[in-house]
Amino acid sequence: MSDDIWNDYHEHCRKIRNGKEKDRLVYATNRITELGYACKWVEQSKCLQFEFKGSLVRFFPYTGWFSGKTVKDGRGLNNLLKQVNDETNN
């Protein structure tokens, strides 16, 4: 495979990833703010952050990975929202 074709392929993949990441970012931001938490995008680490029970929680919209001191690390926005919602309602 020539370098030009390979570079075009990688550029195409980057465009797809960026489009998905933006959609996922908007969706995740809306869902988290619906629960009453203020979110902010951190460009350097490409993650969405919000404070939950006094500690930062980080959500990476493209991979779906989340972590934080006050949540059990995992994957998937719905799993994160379930943990936050369950703790908020207790």
OpenMM code with the backbone's topology and positions (N, CA, C; nanometers):
from openmm import Vec3, app, unit

residues = "MET SER ASP ASP ILE TRP ASN ASP TYR HIS GLU HIS CYS ARG LYS ILE ARG ASN GLY LYS GLU LYS ASP ARG LEU VAL TYR ALA THR ASN ARG ILE THR GLU LEU GLY TYR ALA CYS LYS TRP VAL GLU GLN SER LYS CYS LEU GLN PHE GLU PHE LYS GLY SER LEU VAL ARG PHE PHE PRO TYR THR GLY TRP PHE SER GLY LYS THR VAL LYS ASP GLY ARG GLY LEU ASN ASN LEU LEU LYS GLN VAL ASN ASP GLU THR ASN ASN".split()
positions = [
    Vec3(0.0851, -0.1175, 0.0000),
    Vec3(0.0000, 0.0000, 0.0000),
    Vec3(0.0898, 0.1240, 0.0000),
    Vec3(0.0582, 0.2185, -0.0871),
    Vec3(0.1418, 0.3384, -0.0944),
    Vec3(0.1165, 0.4294, 0.0258),
    Vec3(0.2118, 0.5164, 0.0513),
    Vec3(0.2006, 0.6086, 0.1644),
    Vec3(0.0809, 0.7016, 0.1503),
    Vec3(0.0526, 0.7461, 0.0274),
    Vec3(-0.0608, 0.8366, 0.0059),
    Vec3(-0.1925, 0.7701, 0.0432),
    Vec3(-0.2118, 0.6481, 0.0036),
    Vec3(-0.3353, 0.5757, 0.0354),
    Vec3(-0.3448, 0.5544, 0.1861),
    Vec3(-0.2337, 0.5174, 0.2471),
    Vec3(-0.2306, 0.4950, 0.3918),
    Vec3(-0.2633, 0.6232, 0.4676),
    Vec3(-0.2033, 0.7349, 0.4254),
    Vec3(-0.2297, 0.8643, 0.4893),
    Vec3(-0.3753, 0.9062, 0.4710),
    Vec3(-0.4304, 0.8838, 0.3530),
    Vec3(-0.5713, 0.9160, 0.3281),
    Vec3(-0.6624, 0.8334, 0.4185),
    Vec3(-0.6291, 0.7080, 0.4344),
    Vec3(-0.7079, 0.6200, 0.5211),
    Vec3(-0.7068, 0.6706, 0.6654),
    Vec3(-0.5905, 0.7058, 0.7147),
    Vec3(-0.5790, 0.7553, 0.8526),
    Vec3(-0.6525, 0.8882, 0.8707),
    Vec3(-0.6451, 0.9744, 0.7709),
    Vec3(-0.7175, 1.1018, 0.7776),
    Vec3(-0.8682, 1.0768, 0.7813),
    Vec3(-0.9136, 0.9835, 0.7019),
    Vec3(-1.0563, 0.9460, 0.7010),
    Vec3(-1.0986, 0.8943, 0.8386),
    Vec3(-1.0179, 0.8096, 0.8990),
    Vec3(-1.0478, 0.7555, 1.0323),
    Vec3(-1.0517, 0.8667, 1.1371),
    Vec3(-0.9604, 0.9634, 1.1297),
    Vec3(-0.9597, 1.0757, 1.2233),
    Vec3(-1.0875, 1.1586, 1.2117),
    Vec3(-1.1332, 1.1804, 1.0892),
    Vec3(-1.2559, 1.2580, 1.0687),
    Vec3(-1.3760, 1.1861, 1.1287),
    Vec3(-1.3836, 1.0569, 1.1084),
    Vec3(-1.4936, 0.9782, 1.1648),
    Vec3(-1.4886, 0.9844, 1.3167),
    Vec3(-1.3707, 0.9658, 1.3730),
    Vec3(-1.3563, 0.9690, 1.5189),
    Vec3(-1.3969, 1.1048, 1.5752),
    Vec3(-1.3510, 1.2129, 1.5123),
    Vec3(-1.3843, 1.3472, 1.5606),
    Vec3(-1.5343, 1.3720, 1.5556),
    Vec3(-1.6005, 1.3276, 1.4520),
    Vec3(-1.7458, 1.3437, 1.4411),
    Vec3(-1.8187, 1.2687, 1.5501),
    Vec3(-1.7785, 1.1451, 1.5741),
    Vec3(-1.8414, 1.0640, 1.6790),
    Vec3(-1.8141, 1.1243, 1.8165),
    Vec3(-1.6921, 1.1716, 1.8357),
    Vec3(-1.6551, 1.2265, 1.9660),
    Vec3(-1.7401, 1.3496, 1.9980),
    Vec3(-1.7629, 1.4351, 1.8994),
    Vec3(-1.8450, 1.5542, 1.9224),
    Vec3(-1.9888, 1.5161, 1.9575),
    Vec3(-2.0446, 1.4214, 1.8837),
    Vec3(-2.1815, 1.3766, 1.9119),
    Vec3(-2.1910, 1.3169, 2.0518),
    Vec3(-2.0945, 1.2342, 2.0859),
    Vec3(-2.0941, 1.1707, 2.2182),
    Vec3(-2.0731, 1.2733, 2.3287),
    Vec3(-1.9905, 1.3739, 2.3015),
    Vec3(-1.9657, 1.4790, 2.3989),
    Vec3(-2.0935, 1.5569, 2.4281),
    Vec3(-2.1644, 1.5964, 2.3249),
    Vec3(-2.2886, 1.6722, 2.3430),
    Vec3(-2.3910, 1.5877, 2.4181),
    Vec3(-2.4064, 1.4633, 2.3777),
    Vec3(-2.5024, 1.3745, 2.4428),
    Vec3(-2.4678, 1.3547, 2.5905),
    Vec3(-2.3408, 1.3263, 2.6192),
    Vec3(-2.2983, 1.3031, 2.7581),
    Vec3(-2.3157, 1.4294, 2.8426),
    Vec3(-2.2793, 1.5429, 2.7877),
    Vec3(-2.2946, 1.6684, 2.8610),
    Vec3(-2.4408, 1.6916, 2.8971),
    Vec3(-2.5289, 1.6713, 2.8012),
    Vec3(-2.6722, 1.6900, 2.8269),
    Vec3(-2.7232, 1.5953, 2.9344),
    Vec3(-2.6840, 1.4700, 2.9264),
    Vec3(-2.7315, 1.3714, 3.0236),
    Vec3(-2.6815, 1.3999, 3.1645),
    Vec3(-2.5559, 1.4386, 3.1768),
    Vec3(-2.4985, 1.4664, 3.3091),
    Vec3(-2.5591, 1.5933, 3.3679),
    Vec3(-2.5768, 1.6959, 3.2858),
    Vec3(-2.6360, 1.8197, 3.3376),
    Vec3(-2.7830, 1.8001, 3.3739),
    Vec3(-2.8510, 1.7071, 3.3087),
    Vec3(-2.9892, 1.6756, 3.3470),
    Vec3(-2.9972, 1.6254, 3.4911),
    Vec3(-2.8890, 1.5631, 3.5381),
    Vec3(-2.8838, 1.5152, 3.6762),
    Vec3(-2.8408, 1.6257, 3.7736),
    Vec3(-2.8102, 1.7437, 3.7201),
    Vec3(-2.7784, 1.8573, 3.8060),
    Vec3(-2.6307, 1.8834, 3.8274),
    Vec3(-2.5446, 1.8261, 3.7454),
    Vec3(-2.4006, 1.8454, 3.7603),
    Vec3(-2.3468, 1.9327, 3.6480),
    Vec3(-2.2615, 2.0269, 3.6828),
    Vec3(-2.1971, 2.1130, 3.5834),
    Vec3(-2.0759, 2.0396, 3.5259),
    Vec3(-2.0682, 2.0358, 3.3942),
    Vec3(-1.9594, 1.9653, 3.3252),
    Vec3(-1.8671, 2.0640, 3.2573),
    Vec3(-1.7428, 2.0224, 3.2394),
    Vec3(-1.6516, 2.1025, 3.1574),
    Vec3(-1.5655, 2.0088, 3.0744),
    Vec3(-1.5352, 2.0541, 2.9522),
    Vec3(-1.4521, 1.9783, 2.8598),
    Vec3(-1.3062, 2.0154, 2.8843),
    Vec3(-1.2212, 1.9146, 2.8972),
    Vec3(-1.0780, 1.9366, 2.9158),
    Vec3(-1.0090, 1.8905, 2.7876),
    Vec3(-0.9710, 1.9878, 2.7064),
    Vec3(-0.9154, 1.9592, 2.5733),
    Vec3(-0.7866, 1.8772, 2.5822),
    Vec3(-0.7012, 1.9103, 2.6764),
    Vec3(-0.5713, 1.8432, 2.6855),
    Vec3(-0.5855, 1.6923, 2.7027),
    Vec3(-0.6784, 1.6485, 2.7865),
    Vec3(-0.6963, 1.5049, 2.8093),
    Vec3(-0.8162, 1.4486, 2.7340),
    Vec3(-0.8852, 1.5335, 2.6578),
    Vec3(-1.0009, 1.4912, 2.5774),
    Vec3(-1.1060, 1.4218, 2.6632),
    Vec3(-1.1376, 1.4842, 2.7764),
    Vec3(-1.2373, 1.4239, 2.8643),
    Vec3(-1.3338, 1.5282, 2.9183),
    Vec3(-1.4456, 1.4803, 2.9612),
    Vec3(-1.5475, 1.5615, 3.0250),
    Vec3(-1.5321, 1.5415, 3.1749),
    Vec3(-1.5314, 1.6506, 3.2517),
    Vec3(-1.5141, 1.6404, 3.3967),
    Vec3(-1.6319, 1.7037, 3.4685),
    Vec3(-1.6673, 1.6425, 3.5806),
    Vec3(-1.7655, 1.7029, 3.6698),
    Vec3(-1.7358, 1.6571, 3.8113),
    Vec3(-1.7833, 1.7342, 3.9077),
    Vec3(-1.7591, 1.7012, 4.0479),
    Vec3(-1.8770, 1.6206, 4.1006),
    Vec3(-1.8444, 1.5090, 4.1658),
    Vec3(-1.9450, 1.4215, 4.2236),
    Vec3(-1.9000, 1.3817, 4.3628),
    Vec3(-1.9767, 1.4155, 4.4624),
    Vec3(-1.9457, 1.3852, 4.6020),
    Vec3(-1.8074, 1.4356, 4.6416),
    Vec3(-1.7739, 1.5572, 4.5946),
    Vec3(-1.6497, 1.6220, 4.6342),
    Vec3(-1.5256, 1.5834, 4.5566),
    Vec3(-1.5373, 1.4954, 4.4573),
    Vec3(-1.4207, 1.4548, 4.3775),
    Vec3(-1.4529, 1.4631, 4.2288),
    Vec3(-1.3481, 1.4818, 4.1486),
    Vec3(-1.3667, 1.4884, 4.0043),
    Vec3(-1.3920, 1.3507, 3.9450),
    Vec3(-1.4839, 1.3470, 3.8512),
    Vec3(-1.5093, 1.2273, 3.7721),
    Vec3(-1.4751, 1.2645, 3.6289),
    Vec3(-1.4034, 1.1768, 3.5611),
    Vec3(-1.3641, 1.2004, 3.4222),
    Vec3(-1.4338, 1.0986, 3.3320),
    Vec3(-1.4923, 1.1501, 3.2238),
    Vec3(-1.5573, 1.0646, 3.1246),
    Vec3(-1.4950, 1.0935, 2.9886),
    Vec3(-1.4497, 0.9888, 2.9225),
    Vec3(-1.3873, 1.0002, 2.7909),
    Vec3(-1.4906, 0.9575, 2.6868),
    Vec3(-1.5471, 1.0544, 2.6121),
    Vec3(-1.6626, 1.0240, 2.5283),
    Vec3(-1.6367, 0.9261, 2.4137),
    Vec3(-1.5167, 0.9232, 2.3591),
    Vec3(-1.4951, 0.8328, 2.2453),
    Vec3(-1.4852, 0.6872, 2.2905),
    Vec3(-1.4131, 0.6637, 2.3981),
    Vec3(-1.3965, 0.5257, 2.4450),
    Vec3(-1.5069, 0.4839, 2.5412),
    Vec3(-1.5716, 0.5839, 2.6029),
    Vec3(-1.6749, 0.5532, 2.6998),
    Vec3(-1.6205, 0.5255, 2.8392),
    Vec3(-1.4902, 0.5343, 2.8561),
    Vec3(-1.4276, 0.5046, 2.9845),
    Vec3(-1.4540, 0.6180, 3.0833),
    Vec3(-1.4775, 0.5830, 3.2088),
    Vec3(-1.4902, 0.6832, 3.3137),
    Vec3(-1.4170, 0.6371, 3.4375),
    Vec3(-1.3715, 0.7347, 3.5158),
    Vec3(-1.3031, 0.7022, 3.6409),
    Vec3(-1.3137, 0.8200, 3.7360),
    Vec3(-1.2940, 0.7908, 3.8611),
    Vec3(-1.2984, 0.8922, 3.9651),
    Vec3(-1.2981, 0.8266, 4.1012),
    Vec3(-1.2654, 0.9047, 4.1996),
    Vec3(-1.2547, 0.8543, 4.3360),
    Vec3(-1.3903, 0.8098, 4.3919),
    Vec3(-1.4979, 0.8749, 4.3474),
    Vec3(-1.6299, 0.8498, 4.4054),
    Vec3(-1.7190, 0.7605, 4.3191),
    Vec3(-1.6611, 0.7049, 4.2102),
    Vec3(-1.7346, 0.6086, 4.1272),
    Vec3(-1.6462, 0.4874, 4.1045),
    Vec3(-1.7098, 0.3762, 4.0757),
    Vec3(-1.6342, 0.2571, 4.0383),
    Vec3(-1.6010, 0.2706, 3.8906),
    Vec3(-1.4708, 0.2699, 3.8583),
    Vec3(-1.4272, 0.2864, 3.7198),
    Vec3(-1.4970, 0.1867, 3.6294),
    Vec3(-1.5263, 0.2315, 3.5074),
    Vec3(-1.5922, 0.1417, 3.4140),
    Vec3(-1.6040, 0.2030, 3.2771),
    Vec3(-1.6900, 0.1422, 3.1964),
    Vec3(-1.7084, 0.1857, 3.0592),
    Vec3(-1.8566, 0.2006, 3.0304),
    Vec3(-1.8888, 0.3079, 2.9603),
    Vec3(-2.0256, 0.3293, 2.9173),
    Vec3(-2.0940, 0.4409, 2.9941),
    Vec3(-2.1475, 0.5359, 2.9195),
    Vec3(-2.2152, 0.6488, 2.9816),
    Vec3(-2.3324, 0.6034, 3.0674),
    Vec3(-2.4088, 0.5076, 3.0197),
    Vec3(-2.5242, 0.4612, 3.0981),
    Vec3(-2.4815, 0.4023, 3.2319),
    Vec3(-2.3695, 0.3318, 3.2345),
    Vec3(-2.3193, 0.2773, 3.3613),
    Vec3(-2.2774, 0.3899, 3.4556),
    Vec3(-2.2136, 0.4928, 3.4023),
    Vec3(-2.1757, 0.6080, 3.4845),
    Vec3(-2.3002, 0.6775, 3.5390),
    Vec3(-2.3969, 0.7027, 3.4518),
    Vec3(-2.5184, 0.7714, 3.4946),
    Vec3(-2.5938, 0.6909, 3.5993),
    Vec3(-2.5934, 0.5603, 3.5846),
    Vec3(-2.6618, 0.4750, 3.6835),
    Vec3(-2.5962, 0.4886, 3.8215),
    Vec3(-2.4620, 0.4850, 3.8244),
    Vec3(-2.3920, 0.5004, 3.9517),
    Vec3(-2.4214, 0.6369, 4.0152),
    Vec3(-2.4137, 0.7406, 3.9357),
    Vec3(-2.4367, 0.8764, 3.9877),
    Vec3(-2.5818, 0.8901, 4.0343),
    Vec3(-2.6733, 0.8425, 3.9535),
    Vec3(-2.8155, 0.8528, 3.9876),
    Vec3(-2.8484, 0.7725, 4.1134),
    Vec3(-2.7931, 0.6510, 4.1228),
    Vec3(-2.8190, 0.5672, 4.2424),
    Vec3(-2.7662, 0.6340, 4.3688),
    Vec3(-2.6473, 0.6923, 4.3615),
    Vec3(-2.5878, 0.7583, 4.4774),
    Vec3(-2.6623, 0.8876, 4.5132),
    Vec3(-2.7091, 0.9582, 4.4112),
    Vec3(-2.7816, 1.0836, 4.4336),
    Vec3(-2.9151, 1.0571, 4.5024),
    Vec3(-2.9790, 0.9467, 4.4674),
    Vec3(-3.1102, 0.9158, 4.5234),
    Vec3(-3.1040, 0.8483, 4.6596),
    Vec3(-2.9857, 0.8108, 4.7051),
    Vec3(-2.9710, 0.7472, 4.8381),
    Vec3(-2.9499, 0.8490, 4.9458),
] * unit.nanometer
topology = app.Topology()
chain = topology.addChain("A")
for resn in residues:
    res = topology.addResidue(resn, chain)
    for name in ("N", "CA", "C"):
        topology.addAtom(name, app.Element.getBySymbol(name[0]), res)
